[in-house]
């Protein structure tokens, strides 16, 4: 539409101010402003490829448990050793490009700026294992597991300030199983919070307010006829949810409402961590190989 046509239309119908738009989605009100993530243009629709393809395989050479690496489109760029020299339970990246990781022994969330490690959050509860993701609003979502019978929970932080706890559904039942497990967390483009639970064999998705949307327990038939064992989890521009299935050596793609769409099966041996870049390329870390595979699965 040309500028003259737009001017004529606005003359007849008026113009909408971005700050005046309010919508209600999944049980909570969401006010849209010009600079909010919800006000961004709708991404173009991309179709799933019939056959996903591996674009490249990156050798990281990261085998030391107290290290994690920075990779580009090729070899390892840099490795960083944690202060405690223990395995970082989880890593994430802020909008500014800073690395964030959880240190389970110190019970902290730390950020790496210019190779200097700073403490952001010190956890004082009895919850011991923690994984983290960064939201579009730059909050920290920290998923916490307990050694006892207390159910796991998600705590939202703004900086070091606790803002929200997500633990129970509307009937007072735990959203996440109790006890230790290997879990991962991410936020979808539609602001849903997605958690994978390997031992329980399920993915739990809640909205921003913490209300349960659905649980995904895998798809039948499974590729290798083994139990669903979800590990790494991520989402793309289409609000698809992708999760690595360790035992079936594949990645599940489901839509934002929990419907199974497709497997990605590109010779993935023990797939673990997942992430998506700005062009919707999928990166899969292979636990036993010290490798990251870059996979194209959208047109």
DOVEX-932884 format. One line per 10 residues: number of its first residue (from 0); for each residue x, y, z of N, C-alpha, C. Coordinates in steps of 0.05 Angstrom, whole numbers, plus 5000, padded with zeros to 4 digits. Each point is the difference from the previous one (the first is absolute). Layout:
BEGIN
NUM) X Y Z X Y Z X Y Z; ...
//
This chain:
BEGIN
0) 5017 4976 5000 4983 5024 5000 5018 5025 5000; 4995 5019 4982 5016 5024 4999 4993 5019 5023; 5017 5021 5004 4996 5018 5022 4975 5017 4995; 4994 5007 4975 4976 5016 4994 4975 4984 5007; 5000 4974 4992 4977 4983 5007 4996 4998 5030; 5023 4997 5014 4999 4997 5029 4989 5026 5013; 5008 5023 4989 4990 5025 5010 4970 5003 4997; 4990 4991 4976 4971 5002 4995 4985 4982 5019; 5010 4975 5004 4986 4982 5018 5000 5011 5029; 5022 5011 5009 5000 5010 5027 4982 5024 5003
10) 4996 5015 4978 4982 5023 5001 4971 4991 5006; 4992 4978 4987 4973 4989 5004 4997 4985 5026; 5020 4983 5007 4997 4982 5023 5016 5008 5024; 5018 5019 4997 5016 5008 5023 5024 4982 5003; 5018 5006 5018 5024 4984 5005 4999 4988 5028; 5011 4976 5003 5001 4988 5026 5027 5005 5013; 4999 5009 5025 5025 5004 5015 5010 4973 5011; 5025 4992 4995 5009 4974 5010 4997 4997 5030; 5003 5021 5015 4998 4998 5029 4972 4995 5010; 4980 5003 4981 4972 4997 5009 4989 4972 4995
20) 5016 4982 4989 4991 4974 4993 5003 4981 5024; 4979 4986 5007 5001 4981 5022 4986 4974 4991; 5013 4978 5004 4988 4974 4992 5001 4982 5024; 4983 4979 4999 5000 4980 5021 5006 4973 4988; 5022 4988 5009 5009 4974 4988 5006 4981 5022; 4989 4976 4997 5006 4977 5018 4997 5008 5030; 4980 5016 5006 4993 5005 5028 5013 5024 5013; 5016 5016 4985 5011 5024 5012 4999 5023 4980; 4998 5024 5011 4998 5024 4982 5028 5008 4992; 5002 5008 4975 5026 5007 4989 4998 5027 4986
30) 5013 5021 5010 4998 5026 4988 5023 5003 4980; 4994 5007 4976 5019 5002 4979 5010 5029 4996; 5026 5004 5000 5011 5026 4995 5018 4998 4975; 5008 5023 4990 5015 5000 4975 5026 4985 5003; 5012 5000 5024 5026 4987 5003 4998 4972 5012; 4976 4990 5005 4997 4974 5013 5004 4978 4979; 5008 4976 5009 5003 4978 4981 4975 4994 4984; 4976 5004 5013 4975 4993 4987 4993 5019 4977; 5013 5024 5000 4994 5019 4979 5017 4996 4975; 5019 4982 5001 5016 4995 4977 4983 4989 4977
40) 5010 5004 4976 4985 4989 4977 4999 4970 5001; 4977 4989 4991 4996 4971 5000 5021 4988 4980; 5014 4979 5009 5020 4988 4983 4987 4987 4976; 5015 4998 4977 4988 4986 4977 4996 4971 5007; 4979 4988 4989 4994 4972 5004 5021 4983 4986; 5012 4981 5015 5019 4982 4988 4990 4971 5003; 5002 4985 4979 4991 4973 5000 5023 4981 5008; 4992 4978 5012 5020 4979 5007 5010 4987 4975; 5026 4995 4999 5012 4985 4978 4991 4971 5001; 4996 4987 4977 4994 4972 5000 5023 4984 5012
50) 5024 5008 4994 5024 4986 5009 5019 5021 5013; 5001 5002 5026 5020 5018 5013 5028 4992 4991; 5019 5019 4999 5027 4994 4991 5020 5012 5019; 5022 4986 5003 5023 5009 5016 5016 5019 4983; 5003 5025 5009 5015 5020 4985 5030 4997 5006; 5007 4997 5025 5028 4997 5008 5001 4986 5027; 5023 4988 5006 5006 4988 5026 5024 5015 5011; 4997 5010 5025 5021 5016 5012 5012 4984 5023; 5027 4996 4998 5014 4986 5022 5008 5021 5021; 4990 4996 5024 5006 5020 5021 5024 4994 5017
60) 5008 4974 5002 5022 4991 5017 4996 5007 5029; 4974 5003 5008 4994 5005 5028 4993 4973 5014; 5018 4991 5016 4996 4975 5015 5004 5004 5030; 5012 5022 5008 5005 5005 5028 4974 5010 5013; 4992 4987 5022 4974 5006 5011 4997 5028 5012; 5022 5013 5006 4999 5027 5012 5001 5022 4979; 4999 4993 4974 5002 5019 4979 4975 5000 4983; 4995 5023 4987 4981 5002 4979 5012 5018 4978; 4990 4996 4975 5014 5013 4978 4982 5019 4985; 5014 5019 4985 4987 5018 4982 5007 4991 4972
70) 4979 4995 4984 5006 4992 4972 4987 5019 4981; 5012 5001 4976 4988 5016 4978 4991 4981 4979; 5006 5006 4975 4992 4982 4979 5021 4979 4994; 5021 5000 5017 5021 4981 4995 5012 4990 5026; 5026 5000 5003 5013 4988 5024 4993 5016 5026; 5008 4989 5022 4996 5012 5026 5015 5027 5001; 4986 5021 5009 5012 5027 5002 5013 5004 5026; 4988 4991 5022 5010 5005 5026 4987 4981 5020; 5015 4993 5021 4988 4984 5022 5003 5016 5026; 4981 4996 5018 4999 5014 5025 4998 4980 5023
80) 5016 5003 5020 5000 4982 5023 4983 5012 5022; 4982 4985 5012 4983 5010 5021 5017 5005 5025; 4991 5019 5017 5015 5006 5024 5003 4976 5019; 4978 4985 5003 5001 4977 5017 5013 4976 4988; 5005 5001 4973 5012 4979 4984 4981 4975 4999; 4974 5005 5006 4980 4980 4997 4985 5004 4973; 4985 4979 4993 4985 5001 4975 4979 5022 5001; 4999 5018 4981 4977 5019 4999 4975 4984 4993; 4980 5002 5018 4976 4984 4996 4985 5008 4975; 5003 5026 4992 4984 5010 4979 5012 5027 4991
90) 4998 5007 4974 5009 5026 4991 4978 5013 4984; 5001 5027 4999 4982 5016 4984 5015 5025 4991; 4987 5015 4982 5013 5024 4990 4980 5024 5002; 5009 5023 5009 4983 5023 5002 4998 5014 4973; 4982 5020 4997 4997 5015 4976 5026 5014 4993; 5015 5008 5020 5025 5014 4996 5023 4981 4993; 4995 4974 4999 5020 4981 4992 5017 4990 5023; 4992 5004 5025 5015 4990 5023 4991 4972 5007; 5019 4983 5006 4994 4973 5009 4991 4999 5029; 4980 4984 5005 4990 4996 5028 5001 4970 5005
100) 5008 4992 5024 5000 4971 5007 4993 4996 5029; 4991 4976 5006 4994 4993 5028 5023 4983 5011; 5007 5006 5025 5021 4985 5014 4987 4986 5023; 4996 4974 4997 4985 4985 5020 5013 4998 5027; 5027 4998 5001 5013 4998 5026 4998 5026 5016; 5003 5022 4986 4998 5026 5014 4972 5010 5002; 4981 4986 4987 4971 5008 5001 4997 5028 4990; 5012 5006 4977 4999 5027 4990 4994 5000 4970; 4991 5023 4990 4999 5005 4971 5020 5022 4995; 5017 4995 4980 5022 5018 4994 4999 5009 4971
110) 5012 5024 4995 5001 5011 4973 5030 5005 4993; 5006 4996 4975 5028 5004 4991 5000 5025 4982; 5015 5020 5010 5003 5025 4985 5030 5006 4995; 5008 5001 4975 5028 5005 4994 5018 4981 5014; 4992 4975 5001 5015 4978 5012 5001 5002 5031; 4986 5019 5011 4998 5002 5029 4974 4988 5009; 5000 4983 5021 4976 4986 5009 4989 5015 5024; 4974 5008 4998 4987 5015 5022 4976 4984 5010; 4994 5001 5025 4977 4987 5012 4976 5018 4996; 4978 4988 4990 4975 5015 4996 4979 4992 5022
120) 4997 4975 5004 4980 4990 5019 5013 4979 5019; 4996 5003 5026 5008 4980 5019 4975 4987 5012; 4997 4974 4996 4976 4986 5008 5003 4990 5029; 4981 5007 5017 5002 4994 5028 4981 4977 5009; 4985 4990 4981 4981 4978 5007 5014 4973 4999; 4985 4979 5008 5011 4973 5001 5000 4987 4973; 4991 5014 4979 5000 4989 4973 5029 5001 4990; 5009 4977 4989 5028 4997 4994 5008 5002 4971; 4984 4988 4982 5008 5001 4972 4984 5022 4986; 5014 5015 4983 4987 5023 4988 5007 5002 4970
130) 4980 5006 4984 5006 5007 4972 4986 5027 4994; 5010 5014 4980 4991 5028 4996 4996 5005 4971; 4981 5019 4994 4997 5011 4973 4995 5030 5004; 5005 5015 4978 4996 5029 5000 4975 5005 4983; 4981 5016 5011 4975 5006 4986 5004 5024 4981; 4979 5005 4984 5001 5023 4982 5001 5026 5015; 4990 5000 5024 5001 5024 5017 5025 5002 5017; 5020 4981 4995 5025 4999 5014 4997 4991 5029; 4978 4987 5007 4998 4987 5026 5015 4974 4999; 5007 4990 5024 5012 4973 5003 4978 4981 5009
140) 4996 4979 4986 4983 4978 5009 5018 4978 5010; 4999 4994 5026 5017 4980 5013 4983 4976 5008; 5005 4977 4988 4986 4975 5007 5016 4986 5022; 4987 4994 5022 5013 4990 5024 4989 4972 5007; 5018 4981 5005 4993 4973 5009 5009 4996 5029; 4985 4983 5014 5005 4994 5028 5008 4971 5003; 5016 4995 5021 5008 4972 5006 4978 4986 5015; 4982 5014 5013 4979 4987 5015 4974 4999 4984; 4977 4998 5013 4975 4996 4987 4987 5026 4991; 5013 5023 5005 4989 5025 4991 5000 5001 4969
150) 4977 5008 4988 5000 5001 4970 5018 5022 4990; 5010 4995 4976 5017 5020 4987 4984 5026 4994; 5014 5021 4995 4986 5026 4996 5017 5017 4981; 4987 5021 4989 5013 5020 4984 4997 5026 5015; 5022 5015 5002 5000 5026 5012 5010 5020 4980; 4984 5022 4996 5007 5021 4982 5014 5022 5016; 5023 5009 4990 5016 5021 5012 5003 5023 4980; 4998 5025 5011 5009 5023 4985 5026 5009 5013; 5022 4995 4987 5026 5003 5014 5001 4980 5022; 5004 5009 5025 5001 4982 5023 4974 5000 5016
160) 4980 5014 4990 4974 5003 5014 4980 4978 4991; 4990 4985 5018 4980 4979 4994 4973 5013 4994; 4988 4993 4977 4975 5012 4991 4976 4980 5000; 5005 4975 4995 4979 4981 4995 5010 4971 5006; 4982 4984 5011 5005 4971 5004 4979 4984 4986; 5008 4980 4984 4982 4983 4986 5005 4971 5010; 4980 4989 5013 5004 4973 5013 4976 4982 4999; 4975 5012 5002 4976 4984 5002 4980 5008 4978; 4982 4982 4993 4979 5006 4981 4976 5012 5015; 4978 5004 4985 4976 5013 5012 4987 4982 5021
170) 5006 4974 5000 4989 4982 5020 5019 4995 5023; 5022 5014 5001 5019 4997 5021 5019 4976 4997; 5000 4988 4976 5017 4977 4995 5027 5010 4988; 5022 4986 5006 5026 5009 4989 5000 4999 4970; 5011 5021 4988 5004 5001 4971 5023 4982 4992; 5020 4998 5017 5024 4985 4993 5005 4979 5022; 5009 4976 4992 5005 4979 5019 5021 5008 5021; 4998 4987 5023 5020 5005 5021 5025 4982 4995; 5021 5006 5015 5024 4983 4998 5019 5009 4977; 5024 4990 5001 5020 5007 4980 4993 4990 4972
180) 5006 5015 4980 4995 4992 4972 5017 5019 4983; 5003 4992 4974 5014 5017 4981 4979 5016 4986; 4999 5026 5005 4979 5018 4989 5013 5023 4985; 4986 5010 4980 5008 5024 4985 4976 5019 4998; 5006 5025 4995 4979 5020 4999 5005 5020 4978; 4978 5010 4987 5002 5021 4980 4974 5016 5000; 5001 5024 4988 4976 5016 4996 4994 5001 4970; 4975 4996 4993 4991 5000 4972 4996 5029 4991; 4998 5003 4974 4994 5027 4989 4974 5011 5010; 4980 4982 5006 4974 5009 5010 5000 5003 5030
190) 5024 4999 5012 5005 5004 5029 4992 4977 5018; 4993 4977 4988 4996 4976 5015 5027 4991 5012; 4999 4986 5022 5024 4989 5013 5000 4970 4997; 5021 4989 4988 5001 4972 4993 5022 4986 5016; 4993 4978 5012 5019 4984 5017 5000 4971 4990; 5024 4990 4995 5003 4971 4993 5009 4986 5025; 4991 4975 5004 5007 4984 5023 5007 4972 4990; 5026 4994 5000 5009 4975 4988 4990 4975 5015; 5003 5000 5026 4993 4977 5016 4969 4995 5000; 4985 5021 5000 4971 4997 5000 4989 4995 4972
200) 5016 5006 4979 4992 4996 4973 4978 5018 4991; 5002 5026 5006 4979 5019 4991 5011 5028 4997; 4985 5016 4985 5005 5029 4997 4975 5014 5012; 5005 5019 5018 4978 5015 5013 5001 5029 4990; 4978 5010 4990 4999 5027 4990 4979 5016 5015; 5008 5022 5011 4982 5019 5014 5001 5027 4986; 4980 5016 5005 5001 5027 4989 5016 5019 5018; 5002 5025 4993 5016 5018 5015 4991 5004 5029; 4974 4996 5004 4989 5003 5027 5004 4974 5016; 5010 4979 4988 5006 4975 5014 4977 4980 4999
210) 4980 5005 4983 4977 4981 4998 5007 4979 4979; 4993 4975 5007 5006 4977 4983 4986 5003 4973; 5015 4996 4978 4988 4999 4974 4998 4971 4990; 5021 4985 5002 4999 4972 4992 5025 4985 5009; 4998 4973 5000 5023 4983 5004 5003 4982 4975; 5025 4997 4991 5006 4984 4977 5016 4976 5009; 4991 4976 4993 5013 4975 5011 5013 4984 4977; 5006 5012 4978 5012 4986 4978 4981 4992 4978; 5010 4986 4980 4984 4992 4977 5004 4971 4994; 4978 4986 4992 5001 4972 4992 4994 4997 4971
220) 5016 4985 4984 5023 4984 5010 5025 5017 5004; 5015 4992 5021 5026 5013 5004 5020 4989 4980; 5020 5017 4993 5019 4992 4979 5014 4974 5006; 5009 4997 5025 5015 4976 5008 4984 4982 5020; 4974 5006 5002 4983 4985 5017 5009 5000 5029; 5011 5023 5009 5010 5004 5027 4984 5022 5014; 5000 5000 5027 4985 5021 5014 5009 5028 4992; 4981 5018 5000 5005 5029 4995 5018 5011 5022; 5023 5011 4993 5019 5010 5019 5010 5028 4992; 4983 5021 5004 5007 5027 4990 5021 5013 5017
230) 5019 5013 4986 5021 5015 5013 4999 5029 4991; 5019 5009 4984 5000 5028 4991 4974 5008 4987; 4992 5025 5004 4974 5010 4989 5004 5028 4991; 4988 5007 4977 5002 5027 4989 4975 5005 4983; 4997 5025 4990 4977 5007 4983 5010 5018 4977; 4984 5001 4978 5008 5016 4977 4981 5023 4995; 5004 5013 4977 4984 5023 4993 4971 4993 4995; 4994 4975 4994 4973 4991 4995 4986 4990 5026; 5013 5004 5023 4990 4990 5026 4999 4970 5001; 5015 4986 4982 5003 4971 5003 5017 4995 5025
240) 4995 4978 5013 5016 4991 5023 5016 4976 4991; 5027 5001 5004 5017 4978 4992 5014 4989 5025; 5000 4974 5003 5014 4988 5022 5016 4975 4992; 5024 4998 5011 5017 4977 4994 4991 4975 5015; 4998 4978 4986 4992 4974 5011 5024 4982 5001; 5012 4998 5024 5026 4986 5002 4998 4971 4992; 4980 4985 5010 4999 4971 4995 4992 4994 4971; 4984 5016 4988 4991 4995 4972 5018 5014 4980; 5020 5015 5010 5021 5013 4983 4987 5017 4978; 4983 5019 5008 4987 5017 4981 4991 5026 5015
250) 4988 5018 4984 4988 5024 5011 4970 5000 4993; 4983 5004 5020 4971 5002 4995 4993 5030 4994; 4983 5004 4980 4989 5027 4995 4970 4998 5005; 4991 5018 5018 4971 5002 5006 4992 5029 4996; 4974 5004 4996 4991 5028 4996 4995 5013 5028; 4991 5025 5000 4997 5015 5025 4978 4989 5017; 4983 4982 4989 4978 4989 5016 5005 4970 5007; 5025 4991 4995 5008 4973 5008 4995 4978 4980; 4993 5006 4975 4995 4980 4980 5026 4992 4986; 5005 4974 4999 5024 4990 4987 5000 5006 4970
260) 5023 5010 4990 5002 5007 4972 5019 4982 4985; 5024 4995 5012 5021 4986 4985 5023 4993 5018; 5015 4979 4991 5026 4994 5012 5022 5012 4983; 5022 5008 5012 5024 5006 4986 5020 4977 5007; 5008 4985 4979 5017 4977 5004 5023 5002 4981; 5022 5012 5009 5023 5005 4983 5025 4987 5012; 4997 4975 5008 5023 4986 5012 5009 5012 5026; 4982 5006 5018 5006 5013 5025 5005 4980 5022; 5025 4997 5007 5007 4981 5022 5000 5014 5026; 4982 4992 5018 4997 5012 5026 4997 5030 4999
270) 4979 5010 4986 4996 5030 4999 4994 5011 5028; 5010 5023 5006 4997 5011 5027 4989 5029 4999; 5018 5019 4995 4991 5028 5000 4991 5009 4973; 4980 5019 5000 4990 5011 4975 4999 5031 5002; 5004 5013 4977 4994 5028 4997 4994 5007 4971; 4987 5023 4996 4992 5009 4974 5012 5028 4996; 5011 5005 4976 5011 5026 4994 4979 5018 4987; 5007 5024 4993 4981 5020 4990 4989 4992 4972; 5013 4982 4987 4991 4990 4974 4985 4973 5002; 4993 4992 5024 4986 4975 5005 5017 4976 4992
280) 5026 5002 5002 5017 4976 4999 5001 4987 5027; 4999 4974 5001 5000 4985 5025 5029 4990 5006; 5009 5004 5025 5026 4990 5008 4995 4979 5022; 5012 4976 4995 4996 4977 5019 5028 4992 5010; 5003 5000 5026 5025 4990 5012 4998 4970 5005; 5021 4986 4993 5000 4971 5003 5018 4993 5024; 4988 4989 5021 5014 4997 5025 5026 4984 4999; 4999 4978 4985 5024 4982 4999 5020 5007 4979; 4993 5019 4983 5017 5005 4977 5017 5026 5003; 4992 5018 5018 5013 5025 5002 4995 5017 4975
290) 4976 4996 4987 4994 5013 4975 4973 5015 5002; 4997 5020 4982 4975 5014 4997 4992 4998 4971; 4976 4991 4994 4990 4998 4973 4982 5023 4994; 5004 5013 4977 4982 5021 4991 4982 4988 4979; 4973 5002 5005 4980 4987 4983 4980 5020 4990; 4995 4997 4974 4979 5017 4987 4975 4982 4998; 4977 5010 5011 4976 4985 5000 4975 5016 4991; 5004 5026 4995 4979 5017 4990 5007 5010 4973; 4980 5005 4983 5005 5011 4973 5007 5029 5002
//
